Amino acid sequence: MNKKWIAIGGFLLAFGFAQAQLKSITLEDGVLQQNRKFGADRLTGFQWIPGTTDYVYYANTWSKMMKASAANPEAKEWITLADINKTLGTKLTNFFGVQWIDGTHLLLTEGGKYYSFDVNSKTGTILLSIPESADNATFNDSKSLLAYTKDNNLYLKKGEQEIAITQESNKGIVSGQSISRNEFGISGGIFWAPNSTYLAFYQKDESQVADYPLLDITKTPGQLVNIKYPMAGQPSEKVRVGIYHLATGKTAFISPKSGAADDYMTNLCWTPDSKYIVVAELNRGQNNMNLNVYDAATGNFVRTLLNETNERWVEPEHEAFFPSAKSNNFVWFSEKDGFQNLYYYDFNGKLIKQLTQNKFPTREIIGANPEGTEIYFKATGENGTNMLVYKVDLKGKQTLVTKDQGVHTAFLSTDGSYLFDEYSNHSTPSKSVIIDKKGNADVVLTSKNKYEGYALGTAEIKTIKAADGVTDLYTRLIKPSNFDPTKKYPVLVYVYGGPHAQMITNSYLDGANLWMYWMAEQGYLVFTVDNRGSDNRGFAFESVIHRNLGNNEIDDQLKGVEYLKSLPYVDGNRLAVHGWSFGGFMTTSLLLRKPDVFKVGVAGGPVIDWKWYEVMYGERYMDTPEENPQGFETACVSNYAKDLKGKLLLIHGTSDDVVVEQHNLSLVKKLIEAGKQADYFPYPMHKHNVTGKDRVHLMKKVLDYVMENNK
């Protein structure tokens, strides 16, 4: 035999043997272990110690506090849970959620009791306690006062004294909790003034909002659980802001200045001098926003700082940012030039400077230096799959702080001299660095590749043209580790496609779920395209969906299919699609509106008819059913039930309070009426997402269905 072929044959045998030695990722690994067993090495729970350039993080599954400094990153064990539990008599199991009171004291909580622990003397004391049933606990800056809710009312704990700030017997009036179903960047309902003289809070009147019934099957007999769920075009909650004066015990209320009780009041914040409240007020149509100022002492309207209108929508997601504690001059996020940029105003509403003029979105302010002259923020940069850190001064000079491409998470030290930066990208599992003011970066930790020794495929990130023929769309194609370009592969298209979500990022595994790589090892290609309407590409890209959810998104997904079919190794007759929530809407829309494209689809928690979705999100993108009847009619998936050709599995959590099960059941009813067969699987008592160990069952159900019906 030719020696050349002997050598090649020997190489192939060795390669095959090496492949055989690789371990396989199980589906359970793919669902549960991406951020556990395979999670990259990081400085878990990183925090700067207030007033210092020292920092801490946690080791041994959050049981040990490690300490290091920017000048000397060699970490040493500092405090253990055993130390704290011995001192306080607690049974804490991890450091998760621990806060700093000041540079030497930790705030810890267990069972409604709050403790202070001195990290130097290793001594501690109980600060105060509240009922274990209390929620939304929010401390003032000094951690000396605590506000919280019980049921629908708001309370204040001052030493041993519990003060009822509200005493509403009407359960429909709710104080101190998040409002507007967590839209507009809202995540809480309690706001302390910086000097603790006042406590502001959201109050919503849900009395006229319809009750929506959920069934608790764990009771005998089954018990009806009503939630308040305002559907598009239906009565919504009425919001106002309370300002409680601690000295007088009196509360002043602010209602929307427009006089429309169902307008939105969002992005509430205090001025640094504690004299004023700034709140964004948005009409229910979400196309006219005023940033208003109110006097804290009286609740009286002072002035409108700025106004924004847009024929599609205005969506304030960030409160005013005050760079300096000594000034009420503020920075405001706005998309008015097409991309979210930063604008610097004085407190009379005069624009001092547009600080950033980027053709990419600014996403978050990290902080400012103590002088308030430099602001650090996160933005995508020119490549929309990244998330980078920049700084800008008050004259508009912008500097890229993080030099490496990827997805970055960063924390600014309290003196503004150091930035802790942790990032990953396509080829880097995780790297932790500390960057000084001159831009010099010291690497603190580089993670090992936890997938070494496992058979893991590869992801290709490319761009294709959208259906408009102009716009670039990012795609991700995951191939198996033993990919053979001469074979024909079936494809699972994973889709989300909706606003405020981005599936493809320049992070490790490229934003994919590990189960997708498991699926690739079963002989599949797994494909995703972020269509127009998805996140991080600017207002025009996202708002093309206005009043017509599904149309442009479907067209862009079909461009993805067109691209797949152009690849010689894709079996164009064996295409499957799966998605959840908006992705469930997309999956059912693709199966029914384009019935000849996909052989099989699995839709979880899908929106089927937008008139049954919540006011805040639904009306932003679709207006009301009365204002946009044709848009709602076109988008309603049930209208296409008669056109189903492929195999379809519908899945829903029976306690879903986000996309209520009425959506899915209505489609099932229409399919029955049309004489079409489909499959339905409920997850009893699960909400919008199936979580915990049951998620393994879910993904096995999904992927088995795809493989069985896509042969």
Steps between C-alpha positions, in 0.01 A plus 500: 500500500612853428682642806313831459164326544634298794596827670162661428319188617700502821414866555130437446507209744673717758252782439209259535649364823542854636141576409388185677675615817306824512220509755147574394285778641165362613173678442475550876842669486379713212200622696631533855880522497589781260560743787588239763725211404603673177480853635815702436732596787404848615536728801153403619299777666772762446460817710725796565527573872349850547755779532793278402668341201471160667247248378341173598355202323377158609646151472391147589144548373454836671620378841831688525569870452830566324673838521747669267583850381547675170867549585546138612255259337632197688187401692493357851220340694352765726167394649306175494133429558612294798650817654177690451265224611705444816491870585137572415345165585364479145486210256587683180586268214664749263605862455250562221332842535741634763539880489752744646379748761833683486863402452509280810148363550298244309121483491363147520149364527333180613134433567395866514790596730771740384850495645809717489834316497831679560752345260799619701402409857287201385218620725137557414162617618139486391379823341127436476246239407186494288234233446619209288195558280622851409613570144689765304727590792693817412757670727598864496860579406632477857313170559337648812140505371309230316187527288307191393160375393250262656222398264400825326627751760829673570679508837804658657719346770670757721682325782237278660214716374295386200323789325218437253551750218188380319197325648290409197228243563424489126728224370486662157711793624861384524789707642876456492507233230616499141245640256427481126581127502873583516505679167697828447794370702295489820615242754385637837259736666685657798738798469689659791610862478883518522480670842218268620259783585245369251387165366340491155299207371285387212134437564275331245124473503411171333135504604374529142751253354341168409564196715655214309445146636784252554435152640696364797477122458689426823187572706196278551286604330703703253516864604448807284781756527420839348768731371460852364571488127429811286459391136554726199222753469352406839500706825851530638648586838500860619831614642611777733808571710491543876756709691509418870662761727665319791497805727128573468366155418300652214486386139461717190389338176592577140266393220574521126508868409308429180194413705472161329500257790629207291806683369834357609730641769840342474875539550445673834808640671609756759724797438828486695380780735187297595275796420339376178364191332554452128258268322437412135132526412386318189159499340323164469560514125873506584589762242528813719728523804560788742779495755347686794631640828300508825570665833560232763358704790165573337470266202439807283598501133808717437585474130533278196866444422458352154243350265537219247254382238516232232233372262595142587592503869708664770634255756683650800697221669745690721458759773688828484867456592672765713878490441576717803351479848544877520288591198153434365630506141412164350557258213206359306481201265319566173447321166383819329785494247443131420740350754493522877746773590582708809391864537618737776245756632489763769215488752299755307484261206757677283713263294863560589652234276412187308775288654491207258415501131542131425335302224461216747299475823618604845356244740594582858690754710747327730588808704701821511823612658460686834541838331212419266709588194524155340217256444557131436243315294435179306423498129519250217753682287475458124452122524157446654598164653747668738446684829795730567590761761561864409548821692401850397577835660258790530638655181416190300846346468439125480755224568473125456612353833480127425731417211394138445187415303235302688228537761628694800370545854674777695505663844655840578686547829352765729795735442469456124862391461444138401256303289449130559413339167391141439429387145474210263494469122486233232841358595533609865294321771561787744770748589506735802711814486548819698545816292654816642423860399773493234344196336760251619345158561624236742361151449371359828351173380477311171256212501581154381289356223263278698397320180848364438478124462138511383364455151368848427411646165579841360294811436537717191390863528419667170272766354229475237278768348156556648189483284544871424818409309701759693519424871760256634371226731725291723475122470638214708541148362606226742659192343582166666857420604522231228351721230529355151441753219415218259195397704151649503388620845157579640471841667331626815433872475484656848308826492406782734475799271336754730596833660746526789667170420813407311585134442843542341774666703879504490522302821621146561272259313382810310184549705380143440360261757715195566213269404537632144852354490358173635245504217780552249672187631182308413566576132324838468592850401352762733438838341391842631456838336430822693236654273397864481305586814756346734735685731820707489484629143331838539150642480433455127608135517277427800199716418439356151258265679265780612131411457594189301655244733610191311513630142857626459625249754363209295647643180843525663478146639421378147817673383676286757336192350606614154857524625481154656374345178792656314743290706589168332494311831146605604203271436242761405217249541577441868465838667356536851433812707472557876446807714349620826284804585550744209693210350188288546302764312763486226499117492123471466492788251763332283329158515156637412570804285782336302385136515736365232827608665532299822426132549459528877472771767489519879353818651523574873288765675407663167311823457220405260284812502653832609166627633552258791846633585575766759437869445851635563693285255221421255377855443853632448549273201143454371294791639152386611271258313264792435780715354661223295239233412675389182836458677344283770305297243809431289714406800241267656645151455165323541381652173737267315410176682351346185838528322704279735696230315795411724514335838439748783552461874359775725626534858380723785546546873154483653580783746651729237430859609693660211355329192181355644399150387194641325732568205602140445161348578333734252731373225427140596128574469545652154712204388228261613236701316718490187543124531875535550700273729754651737655402833467682831701459822433696819748556784271513805564784746793640301494866408634649178823303516540138600776510760699266724541132424174505301685697234690184408164331440393798289803500273486122458135538399588777251803337341360147490196639320720676246716195431208256482302713258783634285632171365 
